[in-house]
Amino acid sequence: MFSMLSILSYFLLTPLRWSCGILAKLMRSEKARIFLQEREPSHFETIITQAKAALRAKQNEKTPLVYWLHVSSAGELEQVIPILRTLHEKHSVLFFLTYFSPSAKAFTQNCPGLLATTSLPLEDPRLFRKIISELKVSRLLLVRYDFWPMMLSVAEDTKTPVGILAATLERARSPLPQKLQLRIRTLWFQRSDLIFLVSENDKFKLLELKFPEEKIVVSGDAKWARAKERAENAIENKPASKIAELKKAIELTSLVQPRKIMVFGSPHEEELSILEQCIGDFVKNEISIVAPAEVDEKSISIIQTRLARAGATTFRLSQETRESLSAALCAKKARVVLILDSFGHLAEAYRCADIAIVGGGFDGQLHNVLEPVAHPVVTLYGNCAKRAPEAHRLLEHKAALGFANPNELFQFLAHWSTLKESDGESLEVKQKLAETLKNARDLFSSLPDTSEVVCRALAKQDSLEST
């Protein structure tokens, strides 16, 4: 069955492989152009050459160990960064990185020990073999859900072991029935020698399916470890220059006019509508920061137009200085909305927040809720999050607040904006919010060290030497 899937995927994608160069020239979207251009064989040959040169430059007396890491997109890459760092620092492992979605491209700078990075070829066995043979790849590491039959088939043929990070049997964002998803997932898992699971529940399921216990490792969810690391780095390290300017402007203006900070992370239609209501109904001394999921000019312009109609004065982070931000924040009765119009600033911006609203919780496409909670910041989202187990876990531990519909979330924000120190009811709500933050700290402190668990298992399996 697996061989049939490999052959089928190869032939189905053959027309697209042959036409990537032509189609790329017809695309208006930059992301679509990158998606196609980076899948041309000539581009990939160049990347392999660059990776070989980088590998030669790092060789001393012996050839370093190389792992081929493949991720679906930015989220999957970000969550395994602590694991990669531990492998690189403790065992000098180097990485050749491929991704399916170009959204990961902006985050590759966070990856330690990186030889080269590019989009994954579309089920091209010749190029897969070239990666493994010319870079002397010792292991293929996959993350979460993104598996390709021909890739796994080539790994099997070349006797390249496969490890799966952040593995889970939980339902993914897929139209396929859950039983079929489970059947396909177990088919992939059978091709690996190490499966790093996010939960004990997943382990019990695999044992029931007669998986060998020696290939199963419960390592916890790498998402949590990465969120905790980024929150700690935001405290210990200097923030990016633009966020530093924003933080300084907030600190200076708060001496004159204290203002609460609301951060809307990757808002969808429902969360944008809530922000419009907030602007129209109660925003006076609050500052809103919006980090859109897409930062192209068209998307930013649409958001600016909508918020301006609601009565807000919008600013784009890339176009402001500390002085202009301070002036904007000090303006009396100004309904200030700051738009983060480039990627990479949201995690640091949460550090400025008094409250965070994460997008996608009302339409079933919830974004990363761990980043704000890890600081911790009081975090709100729609509780339609069946495919986000971390969001459910936060709610179960009362470490975040979930809402059944947008109106409930808006009413909470309206009430939150009126809280006063001397008001008895306000004191009760404040105590509840403080308890939410305490629960968040306790939950994160109880997490296993995912990086250490994964590193120990790989060191034993691959006979890694310490450095």
N, C-alpha and C positions, 0 to 999 in steps of 0.2 A: 504493500500500500504506500509506504513512504517513497519508494522508488518511482511509483506512478505519479505521486504528487510533485516530485522533483522535475520529472520530464514534462508534466503538464504545465507547471509554472514557467519552465524554461521556454516552451513554445508559445505560451500565451503572451509573454512579454517580449518575444523576438521582434515584432513590428515596432514596438516602442524603442527598443535598443537601437534599431537601424535608423530611426527617424529623429532621434534626440536633437541632433544639430540643427535640422531644418525647423523643427517645432520651436526650439528655443528662440529663433529669430522672429517668430510670429507672436511671441508672448509679450504682453504689456506689463504684466506683474513681474517685479524683480525676483520675488520668491520663486515663481514658476520658471523663470529663466535659469536661475541658479540650479533648481531641481533638475532641469534637463541638461544644461551645459556640463555639470559635474558628473554626468553619467555617460558622457562620450568617452569611448575607449582611449582616445589620444590624451584627454585630460587625466584620466586615471593612470596612464603610463607615466605621465609627468610627476604625479603625486608619489608613485612608487619609487621613482628615481630620487626624488627629494627625501623620502623616508630612508632610503639606503644610504644616502650621503650623511644624513643626520645620525644614523646608526654607526657608520664608520667613525664619525667625529667623537662618539661617546665610547668607543672601544679602547681599552687599555691593554691588559695582558690577556683578557678573555672576552668573548662576545657576551654582551648583556642579554638578559632574558627579555623576550618581546611577547606581549599579549596583544591580540587583536580584540579590541572592544567595539561592539556595535550597539547603538542606541536608536530608539525611534525618533526622539526629538529632544528639545532643551530640558524638559522636566526630568526625563530619564537620565540624562547626562548629569544634571545638577545633583541628583540624589546620590550618585555613586562617587562623587568627588572625594569625600573623606576616605573611602576604601582605596581609591587609586593613590591617594597621597600616602597612605600607610604602606601599601605595597612598594611604592617608589622609594620612600625614605628608609624602610627597613630592609628591603631586598633588592633595591636598584632596578625594579621592573620598569620597562619602557612600554609605551602604548602606541599602537597604530589605531586610530579612531575613525570609524565610519558611522554615518547617521542617515536615517531615511528622510527626515524633514530638515530643510535648511534653517529652521528656527534654532537648531542647535549650534549653528555656526558662530553666533555672537557669544556663546558661553564656552567655547573650546579653550579660550585663554585661561580658564580656571583649572584646566586639566594638567596635572604634573607629569613630567617624564614623557611628554608628547613628541613623537617622531614626525607625524604628519596627520592630517585629517581631511576627509572629503565625504561626499555622498556615496552611499552604497551602490555598486553596480547592480543593474536589474537582472538578477539571477544569471549572471555570466560566469560559468564554471572556469573558463580560462583565466579570467582576472582573479577569481577567488584563489585558484591554485597559485597564481603569481604572487599574491600577497603572502601566502603561507610559505612558499619555497624561497622567495628572494629575501624576505625579512626574517626567515627562520623562526616563524611564529611557534611558540610553545603551547599556547592555549587560546581558544576563542572564548571570550566572555560576552554573554548576552544579558540584557536588562529587561526584566518585567515581561513584556508581551510580544516584542517584535522579532518573530522567527521567520526564516525563509528556507523552504525545503531544499533548494539547490545548495545554499550555503552550508546547511547541516550535512547534506550528502557529501560535499567535497571535504568537509572536516572529517567525516567518517572514513572516506577513502584514503585520506592522507594521515590517518591515525592521529589527528589533532584533537586533544580532549576539549570538551565543552563544559563550561560552568555557567550557571544561570543565577544572576543576582536579583534580589528583590522579587523572587518567584512567589507566585500565589495562584491558588485555584479560584479565587474570587472572580466574579463576573466582571468582564471588561466592558468598555464602551463599544459595543458591537451589536449589530442587528441579529446576530445568530442566537438561536435558543441556548439556554444555559447548559443543557446536557451536551449539545454539540460542541460548545466552547470547551467544556471539560474534556471531552474526548480528544479534541485537537491539542489542547494543552498537554495532556498526558502523553500524546504522541511525540511532542517536542521534548518533553522531559526525559523520555526513554533514550534519547540520543545523547544525553549528558552524563558525566561521571560525578558531578557535584551540583546539588540543587540547594541554593541558599534561600530558605523560606522565611516569609515575614511573620508566621504565627505557628503555634503548636497545633492549632486546628487544621492547618494545611498538612502538617506532618501526619496527623492521624488519618486524614483522607488518603494520603499517598500510601501509608502502610496498609490500609484496607484494600488498596488497589495492587498490593503485592510488590511495591517498590522496595529494593534493597535498602535496609536502614543505614548502611555505611555510606550511601551517597546523599543522604538527607541531612542538612544542617539548618537548624532554626537560628537565624542570625538577627531577627528583628527587621523592621522596615527601614531601609536606608534613607528614606525621605526624612524621617525624624532626626537621624544623626546629622544630615546635611543642614536642616533647618536650625538645629541647635548650634552647629558650628558657625553658621552665618550670623546668628544672633550674637554669639560670643565675639566674633571678629568685629562686628559693628561697634562693640564696646571697647575692645582692646586696640584696634587699628584706626587710623585716620580714615574717615569716609571719603568717597569720591569728591572732587573739588566742588561740583555743583550742589551736592547734598550738604557739604560742609558750609557752603554759603547760605543755603536755606536754613540750616540749624542755627547758624550765627544770627541770621536775620530774625528768626523766631525768638531766640534768647534776648536780643536787644529790644525788640518791640514789646516783649512780655513784661519788661520792667515798666513800661509806660501804660500798656493796655493788654493785660493777660487775655489770650484767646485760645479756645479749645481747638484741637486739630483732629479732623476726620480724614482718614485715608481710605479711598475707594480703590481696591485692588482688582484690576481686570474686570470692570463692571460690564454686565450684559444689559439688555434693554430694561429689565426690571430694576436693577440697581441705579441706572442712569435716571430712570423716572423718579426713584426715591430721592436722588440728589436734587432733581428739579423741584420736587415738592419741598424739600428742606430749604432750598434757596428762596422759594416763594413764601414759605410760611413762617420760618423762625430764624434763619441764619442772619445773625448780626455780629456777634463776637466770635463766631466760629470760622476757621479756615478749612477749606476742603482741598485735599490733594487727590488728583485722579491719575491713575496709572493705567492707560488703555491697554487692552490685549494686543492691539495693532497700532503701530506708531507711524504709518505712512501718512503723507500729507492729507489725503482725502479723509481718512478716519479722524485725524486730529481736527480738521476743519469742521467736520460734521458735529463733533462734540462741542467745539467752541461756539458754533452757531446755536445749538440747542441750549446751552447753558446761558449764553448771552440773552436769549429770548426769555429765559426764566428770571433774569435780573442780575446775573452774576457778572463780575469783571474777571476775565480769564487772563492768565499769564502762562507762557511756555517756559519751562525750566531752562532750556538751552539758550533762550534769548535774554535771560535776566542776569543781573549782577547782584551782589549783596546789597548794594545801595538801593537799587530799584525794587528789590524784594522788600527791604525794610520800609521803603516809602509806601508800597502797596499794602503791607500788613498794618501800617499805622493809620491808614485812611479810615476815618470814622464812618461807620455804617456801610462800609464797602463789603459786598458779598464776594469775597475773594476765593477764586478757584485756581489752583496751580496745577497745570497739566505736565506730567512727566512724559516728554515727547521723544524719549530714547530708551532703549532697553537697559536693564542692569541696575536701575536705581530703586526699584520697589522695596527690596528687602531692607535697604538702609533707610528708606523713607518711613517704613513702619516704626523705626526707632523714634521718629518725631511725633508719632501719633498718640492721642489720648484714647482713640477708639478706631477700629479697623472694620471695614465692610468689604467682604470678599465676594466677587461676582460669580454667577453661574449656579447658585444654590436653589434657584426657583425653576430653572429649566433642565435640571439634571446634569449640568456640565460644570460642576463646581471647580474653581481654580484652587491654587495652593493655600490652604488654611493654616498650615503649620508655621510658615514664615512669621506671621504676626504673633501667633500664640507663643512661639519660642522666645520672644523678647523678655517678658510677656506683655502683650497689649490685649485689652478686652476686644474680642473678635466676634463679629456677627455675620451670619449667613443664612440663606434659606436652607431648610432642612430636607429638601428634596435631593438627597445625596446618596442614593443607594449604591452608586459605584465609587464612592469615596470612603472606604472603611476608616481612614484616619479621622474624617469629620465626625463619624458616628462615635468613635472612641472618645473624642474630645467632649462630645455632648454627654456621653455616659458618665464621664468623670467630672462633669460640670466645669470643664476648663474652657468652654466657649458657649456662646448663646445662639440657639437656632430658632428660626421663625417659620411659621406655616405659610405665610403669604407676605407680599411686599408691604401691605398696609400695617401689619403688626410691627414690622421692622421700622417703618417710618414713625409710628406712634412711640416706639421705644426711643428713637433718636430725639424726637420732639421733647419727650419727658426728660431725657438725659441732659439736654441743652439747658434746662431750667433748674438743675440741681443746685441747691445752696447749702453752705456749710451749717447754717443755724437751723434749718428746717428739719423737723423730726423725720418726716417721710423721706426727705433727701438723704438723711443719714442712713436710713435702712437700705435704700438702694445703693448707696455708696459702699456699705458693708457687703452687700451681695456682689458688687463688682470686685471689691478687694478679695473676696473669697474665690471668685472666678480666677483671678490672677494667681492666688496661692495654689489652687488646684492645678493650674497650668505648670507652675514651677515644680510641684511635686511629681506630676506625671512625667515631665521631661527628665527629672533627676532619677527616675526609676527605670529608665530605658537601658537595655543592654548595649554594650559597646560594639555596634555592628561591624565597624572596621576591624577591630581586633579579632572578632569571631571569624570573619571571612578570611583575614590574613593568616590566622593560625591553620585553618583548614587547607588553604592553598599551599602554604609552606610545607605542610606535611605531605600533601598529595603530589606536589611538583618538586619536592626536595629543594626548596629555596634556601639559599645561603643568606645569612644575616650580614648587614654591612655596618 
